[in-house]
Structures are given as structure tokens and as C-alpha cells.
Amino acid sequence: MANKVNLLTAVLCYMDNHGILNTVKNVCKEYEQMENCTFYSFDVEIDSIEFLNENPFLGNLLLNSPREATLLFQEILYYYITLIKLLSEDIKLNQISVVIRLISIPNIAGVYVIRTFCDLLAMPAKNRMITLQGVVMGMTALSKYTHHTIYACPIIECPGASSKEYIRTHIPGATEAQIIRNNFCCFYCGSILEEIKPCRYLADKIIAEVIPSWVFMNSKSFRHQAILVYIRGDLIKKVSLGKEHQFYGIVRRDNQDSEILVTIEANNITNIPYDLFAGHFKCLPNSLWDIFQNTSETPWRFASSLAFYFADKIVPPGSFWVLKLAILLNLVCSGNENTDPLHLLVIGEESHIISKILLYSLRFCPRAIRHTANNYLTGKVTADTYCSAPYFVEAGSLLLASNGVCYLGDVSQCTKNTTERLRSILIEKKIKLGVGSKFTEGLPHLIEYPLECRIWAFDSTNCKIAEKGDDLLSKNNFVSRLGYLMDAFNFIVFTSPHEDYKVMNHIFESYFDEDDTASILDSDLQQLLTNLRAREVSLTDESEHILKTYYIASRRARSISMDSSLVPVSALQVLAQITQSFAKLSLRQKATVPDAIMAIRLYEEALMMRFGMSVFDVHLSQQNDSNNINTFLQSNDAAMMNFFAQFKQCCTSFS
């Protein structure tokens, strides 16, 4: 008895010190405004690590016997509410329900942390609190379960006839049969209790299939069994298909068709912040610091040098420079709710080399999904195999790549139906899944999800550049079966022809070279990109003015009518994102005029390849034949200065 009093005292002190009692007061005021309320539920958020530090015994009880700890909190709340009369005076203990929501669990693998389905099977039968960090691969439709209901004794003279005496409430791990039965007996007279059905309260639930997050970071492709998670009530609003979450809950074991189904019942769900481990670095890694010191002469050199050395174990340094720069800009671009992601489309004949560069770049993404023909692009709606809902929604590649990159490969090999659907998704910025009438038992309907990933793809269709004619703005006549996809992608890169044997020689030499050290270590580049992605860069007034001037001049130069132009309306937003990304890559806190000039050059080059020669005298960047970084940087600086001068002259003409 003395031990229980000490535990109750410790619980009371914790709730008082952390402001939980004040929260209970506010919730009770809301309940007072409700009529005929007989059940009161309170959510209590607890940091279990902090709880363990304050009271190790009570913290251990919470993690290993959560039901016993919940009863202590329930008893304290009951005494507190009745003592200061927050609710009606005749309230009973079983009318109070406490749900403890954990926001942290000690990171002890195999004890509290689940990494694989085998870890889940190895958990003891006793309900222990556990945590799982994973991505939602699929989920069922909403279904109902009994949250609580009221029973009463049919004998009126019996004390058990009161509607406040027998309240059955769902607790974690309980099944529907433990709430709704017809053989509950009265404690006082032994009669069979009868349910007061109008008092039955139903709530929503779903079952989610979750794959541990570390699987997406593993370069080796193995199949992993999904872990089932029961999600109930308000927690459903916290979970999204394809998103990464931290799940807290207990292990439950259910009998289904003579089999034991081992699952997790969620106690709380938190979102995983994008780039969780990103922070501002104090110094550059050694391999990058040397490059930074040697490239401070002009504002374009450091970012250009990164693109020069990027993927130098795949292609010779300096080759495919524009493509590699576009990839780095895409990797550091951090979109927000007001801007669209940069979707990258690469057009060139060297499909094998382009594919190798893009695949290599995926390792630097926070999450990367490689779409294949045997996967679903958007998702699929099937019958629910868990017999709890009308249908089950399985996430496709675009949903699984949320806050990351979905790599589609060569879109010229896709079917017409796939390309049309992809174009529709990119334009509408929505992923739509159709639910047939056989699942809804009525009219079919659509489920919509926002497009929250960047899409990478390339088109290997052969293209021919139009010869220069008298018309400076004559259209290029390159033939592409998927040309209409360019209107949907907002970041397009063209690669110029090169000599294949140079790339092949470089690949063979890299295989036999004993010194396998790259110019920039992957780990150093990963650290740099992760930190740059978390930075916020704003445009200066001068750079913003330059972008607006180019936007207006370009739309006028390529106008096709009084109120229409070949340059899309979204061009200004895309230019601003590229400018900010180049400023990040150059380690600047603000995007300046040189950053804007580089963004304009890249964008104008793509427009020139699509619609004809450029009034800004931009031509397709040729492959760099020299492996000398100094020669390349000098040539690039000269080209940028010439373009800047031509740009100012043309903008004056069109202003």
C-alpha cells in the first residue's frame, strides 16, 4: 500500500510540474459545455526519457507495464477532478479514461526499437512500449470500431442498473469481442448485463503497412516484410501514405483464420522532419576546402568546380558538366508550400551514360525511389486482405518518394498511357487513384494526394538540331515522340554529342586504377549537400530585378500572340529556385546577380534547344575535352562574362 501511495505521489508531482493538470482543467471546461456526457477521455503526452530520469521506477513501469502506469494516472486524475469539482459530483472512476501518448522512447535496439519484422516477433508477450520509424507503404480505408459502450443490469432495483456502473472502453491490444459481448455478468446480482446501444460510441481505425526507414537508405535491394500498425481515432490524421513517421505503441497478437497475426497498435505518431540531421557545418571537409580556396576568384567557380568533379568515377571530369550542375542544383533545392519542386528531364542520345550519372546521384537524396515497369507509378486499390475495411490502398513510386526523388529512367520507353498520366500529374500536381464501385458499393470515386516528390527522367529519342537560318527564332525541328512532356517538366537539360570512346576509356581505367580515390569523397559531398539543403537563401533586390527583366524580355521575344508566349508563366518561379540553389552551392547566404545570370543561362539554353536560336546568343554547351580544371574554369568564366554583356544589351532592346 505504501508503495502505491509513493507511486501516486510521484505521478501527481510529475503532472503538476509539467502543466498537465492545467491542461486537464481546460479539457474539463469543454466537457462541461456538452450535454449528457457520461465518458471523459484525457490525452497525456509524456517524454519517457525525461520521465525515466525523474523517477526510474515509474519510468520503467510506464515502458514495460503501460497498463499499470495508465491506471495510476487515471486514479490521480479522478481524485483531482472530484476534489476541486471540475465535473459533476457523482462521477465515477470508470468514467475517466486516460491515454498516455509517448513522444520518445529510449533508443535500445531489440528492447524498445523495432528495426525488422523479426524484432517484432521476438518481443515478449507482455505489452511493452516500442517504437518504429518507417514509411507507410499502404493503408486500408476507414473502418469503425467500438471505442466505448455502456452496459447496465436489467434489474432496476440492482445498483448495477445505473448507466455509470459498467463502461467498457477499448484499451491498446483489445479486440472488438472484448468490448461487445452478451455474457457480461452483474457484479452485484450475477444477472447478464444488457448493452445500452444508443450509448455505443464508434471511432475510426485503419491498418497501415510500414517498412522501416533504413530499408530506403540501403543500396542493396532485398525484400522486407511490412509491419502492420493499427491506427485509431485522431492519430489517423497524423499519418499519410508514402510519408515517414515515428510510431509508438505496443505489440498485439490476434488470431486470424487459425493464424497468429503480430502487429503494432499505435499509441502516438510523430512526423519525421525533412533532413532531420541537417545542421550548419562549422568548416568544410578537407577535400572541399582545398577546392574552395582555389576557386574564390569569380562567383561561379566553386559551384562549377563541384560539377566538374562530380561523378568523376563514372565519366571523365568536366564532361556532362551542365547535366551534373543541374543535378547538384536539384539536390540542394529545398521547396516549400508556395513553390513547385524542380522536376528534371534530361534529353540526349547517350542513354547509358545519362542513366549511370542519374543513378549515381540518387545516393545523395534523402529518399530515392527507382521506378520500374513492375511497380505502380501512382498506386493501386485492392481488396482488403485483413478483413477490416472495404479496400486497401497501396502506394506507388510517386507516393513513396515523398520529400525525395522518384527516378523514372527513360521515359521514351514508356507506354502512351503512362506518359499521358505522368504529364497530367505534373501539370495538376496531384496523384489520383480511382476506387471502383465494387469497393464502394455505389458510385466510383477518386482519392487525391499532393505530388510531394521531385521527378527525374531522361528521353533518349534521337534529335536533330535545326540549321541556322535567317529567322533568329525559328523552331528547332528535333523529332521526339514525347515532346509534349517538356511542357510538364520545369527543369530541362540537353546534352551535347560526345566521343563515346573517351568515356569508355575512362570507365575501363577506373576499374583497373589501383588508386580508387575520387577527387571529392562521397561522404564529404553528402555532408555538404545535406547541410546546404537545410539552408534558407533569399534573393537580393538586384538579382530579383535581373530575373524579372529576363522573364519579361524572354516572353516578348518568344510571343506567339498578343496574350500568349512559348515561355511558361511559371518560368519566373523556376528561375528563382535555380538562382537560390546556385547561391547555396556557392556557399552564399543571399542569391546575388551572378547566381541569377547562371540560372538564366541554363534556362535560356533549354529554351533555345526547344524553340529555336536565342536572342541572347546562347548555344548548346559543348562537351569539355580538357581534364584540366583551370582551363575549364577560365573558359567558363569568359563564357559567363560574354553572356552577361550580351544579356544586358538584349534586355535594353526589349525593355
Solvent accessible surface area in square Angstrom, and as a share of the most:
residue,aa,sasa,rsa
1,M,185,0.83
2,A,73,0.57
3,N,91,0.47
4,K,84,0.36
5,V,73,0.42
6,N,94,0.48
7,L,23,0.12
8,L,25,0.12
9,T,70,0.41
10,A,23,0.18
11,V,0,0.00
12,L,73,0.36
13,C,65,0.39
14,Y,11,0.04
15,M,0,0.00
16,D,89,0.46
17,N,113,0.58
18,H,70,0.31
19,G,28,0.27
20,I,18,0.09
21,L,16,0.08
22,N,93,0.47
23,T,71,0.41
24,V,4,0.02
25,K,75,0.32
26,N,87,0.45
27,V,41,0.24
28,C,1,0.01
29,K,124,0.52
30,E,107,0.48
31,Y,34,0.13
32,E,107,0.48
33,Q,153,0.68
34,M,107,0.48
35,E,154,0.69
36,N,148,0.76
37,C,36,0.22
38,T,42,0.24
39,F,18,0.07
40,Y,14,0.05
41,S,33,0.21
42,F,4,0.02
43,D,82,0.43
44,V,3,0.01
45,E,106,0.47
46,I,1,0.00
47,D,41,0.21
48,S,1,0.01
49,I,78,0.40
50,E,67,0.30
51,F,2,0.01
52,L,44,0.22
53,N,119,0.61
54,E,90,0.40
55,N,41,0.21
56,P,92,0.58
57,F,118,0.49
58,L,1,0.00
59,G,0,0.00
60,N,79,0.40
61,L,27,0.13
62,L,3,0.01
63,L,2,0.01
64,N,30,0.15
65,S,14,0.09
66,P,17,0.11
67,R,107,0.39
68,E,96,0.43
69,A,0,0.00
70,T,18,0.11
71,L,79,0.39
72,L,15,0.07
73,F,0,0.00
74,Q,25,0.11
75,E,29,0.13
76,I,13,0.07
77,L,0,0.00
78,Y,47,0.18
79,Y,114,0.43
80,Y,32,0.12
81,I,1,0.00
82,T,47,0.27
83,L,145,0.72
84,I,74,0.38
85,K,133,0.56
86,L,29,0.15
87,L,14,0.07
88,S,59,0.38
89,E,139,0.62
90,D,87,0.45
91,I,6,0.03
92,K,79,0.33
93,L,76,0.38
94,N,50,0.26
95,Q,3,0.01
96,I,2,0.01
97,S,16,0.10
98,V,11,0.06
99,V,41,0.24
100,I,9,0.05
101,R,40,0.14
102,L,1,0.00
103,I,72,0.37
104,S,21,0.14
105,I,14,0.07
106,P,20,0.12
107,N,132,0.68
108,I,83,0.42
109,A,71,0.55
110,G,47,0.46
111,V,53,0.30
112,Y,18,0.07
113,V,25,0.14
114,I,4,0.02
115,R,107,0.39
116,T,43,0.25
117,F,40,0.16
118,C,94,0.56
119,D,39,0.20
120,L,0,0.00
121,L,89,0.44
122,A,84,0.65
123,M,8,0.04
124,P,58,0.36
125,A,87,0.67
126,K,120,0.51
127,N,62,0.32
128,R,51,0.19
129,M,6,0.03
130,I,0,0.00
131,T,7,0.04
132,L,1,0.00
133,Q,60,0.27
134,G,0,0.00
135,V,1,0.01
136,V,0,0.00
137,M,52,0.23
138,G,0,0.00
139,M,29,0.13
140,T,4,0.03
141,A,13,0.10
142,L,102,0.51
143,S,17,0.11
144,K,124,0.53
145,Y,13,0.05
146,T,1,0.00
147,H,41,0.18
148,H,22,0.10
149,T,0,0.00
150,I,2,0.01
151,Y,3,0.01
152,A,12,0.10
153,C,7,0.04
154,P,63,0.39
155,I,75,0.38
156,I,150,0.76
157,E,151,0.68
158,C,13,0.08
159,P,82,0.52
160,G,0,0.00
161,A,33,0.26
162,S,49,0.32
163,S,45,0.29
164,K,46,0.20
165,E,36,0.16
166,Y,38,0.14
167,I,19,0.10
168,R,87,0.32
169,T,34,0.20
170,H,25,0.11
171,I,62,0.31
172,P,64,0.40
173,G,24,0.24
174,A,8,0.06
175,T,52,0.30
176,E,80,0.36
177,A,62,0.48
178,Q,83,0.37
179,I,4,0.02
180,I,47,0.24
181,R,102,0.37
182,N,129,0.66
183,N,84,0.43
184,F,23,0.10
185,C,77,0.46
186,C,6,0.04
187,F,171,0.71
188,Y,106,0.40
189,C,61,0.37
190,G,47,0.45
191,S,26,0.17
192,I,87,0.44
193,L,12,0.06
194,E,103,0.46
195,E,34,0.15
196,I,54,0.27
197,K,139,0.59
198,P,127,0.80
199,C,48,0.29
200,R,82,0.30
201,Y,118,0.45
202,L,87,0.43
203,A,13,0.10
204,D,42,0.22
205,K,30,0.13
206,I,5,0.02
207,I,2,0.01
208,A,0,0.00
209,E,38,0.17
210,V,0,0.00
211,I,15,0.08
212,P,5,0.03
213,S,7,0.04
214,W,64,0.22
215,V,29,0.17
216,F,47,0.19
217,M,137,0.61
218,N,56,0.29
219,S,114,0.74
220,K,136,0.58
221,S,114,0.74
222,F,131,0.55
223,R,231,0.84
224,H,61,0.27
225,Q,117,0.52
226,A,25,0.19
227,I,0,0.00
228,L,13,0.07
229,V,0,0.00
230,Y,22,0.08
231,I,0,0.00
232,R,29,0.11
233,G,28,0.27
234,D,102,0.53
235,L,7,0.03
236,I,30,0.15
237,K,174,0.74
238,K,84,0.36
239,V,12,0.07
240,S,46,0.30
241,L,7,0.03
242,G,0,0.00
243,K,46,0.19
244,E,35,0.16
245,H,4,0.02
246,Q,29,0.13
247,F,1,0.00
248,Y,16,0.06
249,G,0,0.00
250,I,7,0.03
251,V,4,0.03
252,R,14,0.05
253,R,90,0.33
254,D,20,0.11
255,N,131,0.67
256,Q,49,0.22
257,D,120,0.62
258,S,121,0.78
259,E,121,0.54
260,I,118,0.60
261,L,41,0.20
262,V,15,0.08
263,T,0,0.00
264,I,2,0.01
265,E,6,0.03
266,A,12,0.09
267,N,17,0.09
268,N,3,0.01
269,I,2,0.01
270,T,45,0.26
271,N,103,0.53
272,I,32,0.16
273,P,81,0.51
274,Y,88,0.34
275,D,26,0.14
276,L,84,0.42
277,F,178,0.74
278,A,25,0.20
279,G,36,0.35
280,H,134,0.60
281,F,38,0.16
282,K,204,0.86
283,C,98,0.59
284,L,15,0.08
285,P,20,0.13
286,N,127,0.65
287,S,27,0.17
288,L,0,0.00
289,W,110,0.39
290,D,79,0.41
291,I,20,0.10
292,F,64,0.27
293,Q,103,0.46
294,N,110,0.56
295,T,9,0.05
296,S,85,0.55
297,E,134,0.60
298,T,39,0.22
299,P,48,0.30
300,W,9,0.03
301,R,23,0.09
302,F,9,0.04
303,A,0,0.00
304,S,0,0.00
305,S,0,0.00
306,L,1,0.01
307,A,0,0.00
308,F,1,0.00
309,Y,42,0.16
310,F,4,0.02
311,A,4,0.03
312,D,13,0.07
313,K,64,0.27
314,I,23,0.12
315,V,0,0.00
316,P,18,0.11
317,P,26,0.16
318,G,0,0.00
319,S,10,0.06
320,F,6,0.02
321,W,18,0.06
322,V,16,0.09
323,L,1,0.01
324,K,0,0.00
325,L,0,0.00
326,A,1,0.00
327,I,0,0.00
328,L,0,0.00
329,L,0,0.00
330,N,0,0.00
331,L,0,0.00
332,V,0,0.00
333,C,10,0.06
334,S,35,0.23
335,G,48,0.46
336,N,91,0.47
337,E,178,0.80
338,N,132,0.68
339,T,35,0.20
340,D,38,0.20
341,P,32,0.20
342,L,0,0.00
343,H,9,0.04
344,L,0,0.00
345,L,3,0.02
346,V,0,0.00
347,I,4,0.02
348,G,2,0.02
349,E,93,0.42
350,E,23,0.10
351,S,39,0.25
352,H,119,0.53
353,I,12,0.06
354,I,0,0.00
355,S,22,0.14
356,K,67,0.29
357,I,0,0.00
358,L,0,0.00
359,L,55,0.28
360,Y,28,0.10
361,S,0,0.00
362,L,20,0.10
363,R,139,0.51
364,F,2,0.01
365,C,14,0.08
366,P,45,0.28
367,R,20,0.07
368,A,28,0.21
369,I,22,0.11
370,R,138,0.50
371,H,32,0.14
372,T,58,0.34
373,A,110,0.85
374,N,125,0.64
375,N,70,0.36
376,Y,88,0.34
377,L,8,0.04
378,T,5,0.03
379,G,12,0.12
380,K,81,0.35
381,V,20,0.12
382,T,42,0.24
383,A,64,0.50
384,D,17,0.09
385,T,109,0.63
386,Y,41,0.15
387,C,109,0.65
388,S,28,0.18
389,A,18,0.14
390,P,74,0.47
391,Y,26,0.10
392,F,17,0.07
393,V,5,0.03
394,E,70,0.31
395,A,8,0.06
396,G,2,0.02
397,S,4,0.02
398,L,1,0.01
399,L,6,0.03
400,L,18,0.09
401,A,0,0.00
402,S,5,0.03
403,N,65,0.33
404,G,0,0.00
405,V,0,0.00
406,C,0,0.00
407,Y,5,0.02
408,L,18,0.09
409,G,11,0.11
410,D,27,0.14
411,V,1,0.00
412,S,13,0.09
413,Q,142,0.63
414,C,35,0.21
415,T,89,0.52
416,K,139,0.59
417,N,101,0.52
418,T,31,0.18
419,T,0,0.00
420,E,80,0.36
421,R,97,0.35
422,L,3,0.01
423,R,73,0.27
424,S,47,0.30
425,I,8,0.04
426,L,10,0.05
427,I,84,0.43
428,E,80,0.36
429,K,92,0.39
430,K,91,0.39
431,I,1,0.00
432,K,78,0.33
433,L,8,0.04
434,G,49,0.47
435,V,1,0.01
436,G,30,0.29
437,S,56,0.36
438,K,164,0.70
439,F,30,0.12
440,T,42,0.24
441,E,167,0.75
442,G,41,0.39
443,L,157,0.78
444,P,88,0.55
445,H,82,0.37
446,L,108,0.54
447,I,34,0.17
448,E,88,0.39
449,Y,39,0.15
450,P,83,0.52
451,L,15,0.07
452,E,66,0.29
453,C,2,0.01
454,R,15,0.05
455,I,0,0.00
456,W,0,0.00
457,A,0,0.00
458,F,9,0.04
459,D,3,0.02
460,S,22,0.14
461,T,34,0.20
462,N,110,0.56
463,C,25,0.15
464,K,156,0.66
465,I,89,0.45
466,A,30,0.23
467,E,161,0.72
468,K,145,0.61
469,G,46,0.44
470,D,156,0.81
471,D,86,0.44
472,L,85,0.42
473,L,62,0.31
474,S,39,0.25
475,K,128,0.54
476,N,20,0.10
477,N,102,0.52
478,F,30,0.13
479,V,113,0.65
480,S,25,0.16
481,R,136,0.50
482,L,4,0.02
483,G,27,0.26
484,Y,76,0.29
485,L,1,0.00
486,M,8,0.03
487,D,92,0.48
488,A,12,0.09
489,F,6,0.03
490,N,31,0.16
491,F,5,0.02
492,I,12,0.06
493,V,6,0.04
494,F,9,0.04
495,T,18,0.11
496,S,3,0.02
497,P,102,0.64
498,H,37,0.16
499,E,87,0.39
500,D,87,0.45
501,Y,129,0.49
502,K,78,0.33
503,V,3,0.02
504,M,78,0.35
505,N,75,0.38
506,H,37,0.16
507,I,19,0.10
508,F,108,0.45
509,E,113,0.51
510,S,21,0.14
511,Y,159,0.60
512,F,169,0.70
513,D,72,0.37
514,E,175,0.79
515,D,93,0.48
516,D,100,0.52
517,T,91,0.53
518,A,23,0.18
519,S,53,0.34
520,I,12,0.06
521,L,81,0.40
522,D,50,0.26
523,S,78,0.50
524,D,21,0.11
525,L,7,0.03
526,Q,59,0.26
527,Q,77,0.34
528,L,1,0.00
529,L,0,0.00
530,T,27,0.16
531,N,14,0.07
532,L,0,0.00
533,R,5,0.02
534,A,46,0.35
535,R,28,0.10
536,E,151,0.68
537,V,13,0.08
538,S,57,0.36
539,L,41,0.20
540,T,30,0.17
541,D,115,0.60
542,E,105,0.47
543,S,0,0.00
544,E,66,0.30
545,H,122,0.55
546,I,25,0.13
547,L,2,0.01
548,K,93,0.39
549,T,34,0.20
550,Y,1,0.00
551,Y,36,0.14
552,I,85,0.43
553,A,4,0.03
554,S,0,0.00
555,R,56,0.20
556,R,132,0.48
557,A,10,0.08
558,R,9,0.03
559,S,59,0.38
560,I,110,0.56
561,S,58,0.38
562,M,197,0.88
563,D,130,0.67
564,S,43,0.28
565,S,21,0.14
566,L,47,0.23
567,V,2,0.01
568,P,55,0.35
569,V,114,0.66
570,S,54,0.35
571,A,1,0.00
572,L,51,0.25
573,Q,61,0.27
574,V,3,0.02
575,L,0,0.00
576,A,22,0.17
577,Q,9,0.04
578,I,0,0.00
579,T,0,0.00
580,Q,52,0.23
581,S,2,0.01
582,F,0,0.00
583,A,0,0.00
584,K,8,0.03
585,L,0,0.00
586,S,8,0.05
587,L,36,0.18
588,R,53,0.19
589,Q,116,0.52
590,K,118,0.50
591,A,0,0.00
592,T,43,0.25
593,V,33,0.19
594,P,31,0.20
595,D,0,0.00
596,A,0,0.00
597,I,0,0.00
598,M,0,0.00
599,A,0,0.00
600,I,0,0.00
601,R,34,0.13
602,L,13,0.07
603,Y,20,0.08
604,E,0,0.00
605,E,8,0.03
606,A,10,0.08
607,L,4,0.02
608,M,14,0.06
609,M,5,0.02
610,R,36,0.13
611,F,25,0.10
612,G,2,0.02
613,M,41,0.18
614,S,7,0.04
615,V,19,0.11
616,F,1,0.00
617,D,85,0.44
618,V,9,0.05
619,H,93,0.41
620,L,25,0.13
621,S,29,0.18
622,Q,137,0.61
623,Q,32,0.14
624,N,34,0.17
625,D,112,0.58
626,S,36,0.23
627,N,102,0.52
628,N,78,0.40
629,I,34,0.17
630,N,90,0.46
631,T,73,0.42
632,F,19,0.08
633,L,3,0.01
634,Q,113,0.50
635,S,71,0.46
636,N,8,0.04
637,D,14,0.07
638,A,53,0.41
639,A,40,0.31
640,M,0,0.00
641,M,109,0.48
642,N,103,0.53
643,F,14,0.06
644,F,44,0.18
645,A,59,0.46
646,Q,57,0.25
647,F,2,0.01
648,K,109,0.46
649,Q,121,0.54
650,C,14,0.08
651,C,9,0.06
652,T,102,0.59
653,S,88,0.57
654,F,63,0.26
655,S,107,0.69
